[in-house]
Amino acid sequence: MKTNSHLQMRWMELLVAACFMGVSLLVITDSIRVGKAWGSDGPEPGYFPFYIGCLLFGGAAWVILQTLRGWKQDDGEGSFAQNHEFRLMLLMLIPSAVFTVSIYVVGIYLASLIFIAAFMVWQGKYSYLKSIAVGTGISAALFALFEIWFTLPLPKGWIEIWLGF
């Protein structure tokens, strides 16, 4: 019996493959912009990303072709997720989206601290003290790694600006 109330697996396969194709096209075009050839002093900045983007595009195209090819043979019964499973996915997706937006508001380090600590308390049932300690430690390690050792600035918020970074 065919159910139309659930999102079918083949539609999700097509959606994910299309997203991968979009990302691969972005990588390919940007690699062409920065240079994808082999220069006299070695590879240009876009050399390896260009070929990775091509492989990603090819893989996504293969998934789309296989999904469309199997469409006539499939009766469409495969469900991507039932309603309760979809709600569980949203319980992960929504906090992740909030984290992504909060990076631009409070910076990546504070947003990471809050995200890690909140998930430890919510999903892992750890104590607040342990969760805040781990979140702080990971954020401090990321700060040291990127800002101090690699001198690679990441998005900052008001705390880092207040501290002079």
Secondary structure, DSSP 4 states (H G I P E B T S, - for coil): ---SSSEEHHHHHHHHHHHHHHHHHHHHHHHHHH--SEETTEE-TTHHHHHHHHHHHHHHHHHHHHHHHTTTT--S--EEE-HHHHHHHHHHHHHHHHHHHHHHHHBHHHHHHHHHHHHHHHTT---HHHHHHHHHHHHHHHHIIIIIIS-----B-HHHHHTT-
